[in-house]
């Protein structure tokens, strides 16, 4: 892709770690006011931006469960009374900004609730219609109605609603649900108009199409990466599949592309289980991978910072019970610190090169270096359930390093031989 189409990312986003906040389940109260109290600890953990799952009123027609799906939006310019008032939301944003956190809203552009305001207040051709004249149900989601993107008035209606949250309520950008289901040209128009309101707008696509980086999005999901690491942890694939993916991914996207990497999110957690169910003993090393791979913007989902091993109900209240800091709290704190302090690990075009080091067990080990001038990160990762006698030559990368997780100084010789326990890793830093 032609790099000249790239719009520079907001400066804060290059080393950023994103937190997906499930307002319904984070606290016993399930409100903006209760969630606001957690913002200081998230900032202390090292989070840079909080992505809120959709905050809008939820439709009642064909409602799922007792509270409905976040993604069946009834009013794009309202807040769900389940979470509080607009004033509560504004206080949440103000507190976040006071702490140096950015706030991203989840935006559902493809469809609305079947009883959304737009269904009755807008012309019929704002929706795709079936033979009976009813709004089309997209993808079997029978609590939703498919918008008609052949109608440019729908484009502007969406953009005006997004502008409302930027201009009047101070949000910093959007995570865009199922972004591939609507035209890329629409997202280009969104970005063009909204950057006139907020020049440092941040846009994240829940999709992987490379053309979304053409004057539209800053970052997109790395779904394929996610599925590969699940398969490696479960013994269905080996490390060479991850290696092949990384090289193919580098060729698919412009160097400026940021890729959201994660071991969990709201979909995976609710429908496929927590990261501990899917990854088992590999949960720690796979989390570390999301912080050190090329182009990566890491995501932490609600509860992961506590090592909370639970699959949240999607349509009902199911708040965390007695979450307490533990091993994963410290791991994420150190990984966030690693990301912030090492320019080689920044996402997008500012990130360092990715150079593999040959090793003796390429079906199990990944040994590689991320480097920019004045900063080098050496990673040795046993992505297998076996104890491996690792043997590799560091070549020009030998020297004195600091261990990112312990702080210990270590001299790395030209040839390294060491036994590595299953799913173990070392991340070494040289400045």
Residue, then its C-alpha position, 0 to 999 in steps of 0.5 A: x500500500x502506498x505510504x503517502x495515504x497514511x495520516x500520522x497517528x496521535x503521538x500518544x498511541x505509538x507506545x500505548x496499551x489499551x484497556x477494554x472496559x466492560x462497564x456492566x461487569x467491572x464492578x458490583x454496581x455496573x455504573x460509570x461512577x463505579x468504573x471511574x474509581x478504577x481509573x487511577x489503578x489502571x493508570x498506575x498499571x500502565x494503561x494509556x487508553x480506555x475503550x468502553x464497550x457501547x454505552x448507548x441505550x439498548x433495544x428491547x425488541x428481541x432483547x437477549x438475556x435480561x439486559x440485552x446486547x451492548x451492540x443493539x444500539x437504540x440511540x446513538x446520542x444517548x447513554x444506557x441508564x443501566x450505567x448512569x447519566x450523561x453527567x456521570x459519563x462526562x465525569x468519567x471522561x474528565x477523570x480519565x483525562x485528568x489522569x492522562x488516559x484517553x477514552x475510546x467509544x465502541x461504535x456500531x455502524x453496521x446496524x441498530x436495534x430493531x426498535x432504534x430511534x432511526x427506525x421510526x424517525x428516519x426515512x425507510x430507505x435508511x435501512x435495508x428492507x426484506x420483501x415484507x418491508x421489514x429491516x433486514x436482520x444482519x448475520x442472524x442477530x435478530x435483535x438488530x436491523x441492517x442500515x443501508x449504506x447505499x444511502x449517503x444520508x446514513x453516512x452523514x447520520x453516523x458521522x454527525x452522531x460520532x461528532x456529537x461525542x467528540x465535540x460535546x463529550x470529549x472522547x478521543x476516538x472510536x473502536x469500530x465494531x465489525x468495520x468490514x461490514x460497511x464500505x471503506x469509503x464510509x470510514x474514509x469520510x468519517x476520518x476526514x470529517x472528524x479530524x476537522x473536529x479532533x486532529x488527533x482522533x484515534x480510530x481502531x477497526x475490528x477487522x483485518x482488511x489492509x485497505x482500512x489503513x487508507x486514510x481511515x484507521x490507525x489500528x486494526x485487529x490481529x485476529x489471525x494472530x490470536x487464533x494461532x496462539x490459541x492453537x499453539x497453546x492447545x497443540x494444534x499448531x507449532x511455532x513455524x505457523x506463527x513465524x509464517x504469519x508474522x512475515x506474511x503480515x509484514x507484507x500485507x500492511x503498510x509499515x505504519x499499520x498498528x495491530x491490536x494484539x490480545x489474548x482475550x476480549x469481550x467476544x473471546x471471553x464470553x463465547x470461547x472462555x477465559x485466556x486460562x481455558x484457551x491458553x492454560x499454562x501459556x497465558x503468561x508467555x502469550x500475553x508477553x508476545x502481544x507486547x513485543x511483536x512488530x506493529x503490536x498495540x497490546x490490549x488488556x480486557x476487563x479482569x485480565x489484570x487480576x488474572x480473573x479466570x471467568x467467562x462473563x455472561x454477555x447479556x446479563x449482570x455477572x460482575x467480578x467477585x473479589x478481584x485481587x492483585x496477583x501474579x498477572x497484575x505484576x506481569x502486566x505492570x512490567x509489560x506496560x513498563x517495558x512497552x513504554x520505556x523501549x522505543x523499539x517496541x512502539x507500534x506503527x512506523x516508529x517501531x524497531x526492526x524485527x530480526x530473527x536469531x537462528x536457533x536449534x528448535x525452530x518448531x518450539x523456540x522464537x529468538x528475535x531482536x527488536x531494535x532502533x538506534x540506541x535501543x535493543x530488545x532481545x526476546x527468547x521464548x519457548x512457545x511449547x509445552x516441552x523443556x528445550x535445551x536452547x542453543x543459538x548464536x547472538x552474533x552482533x547482538x551479544x553484550x550486556x543487557x538488563x532483564x526486563x522482568x527482574x531488572x538483573x544485569x546479564x552478559x549475553x555471549x556470542x553463543x548461548x546455551x540454556x535449558x528453558x522450561x515449558x512456556x518460559x521466556x526472557x526479555x532482555x534490554x540493551x540501551 
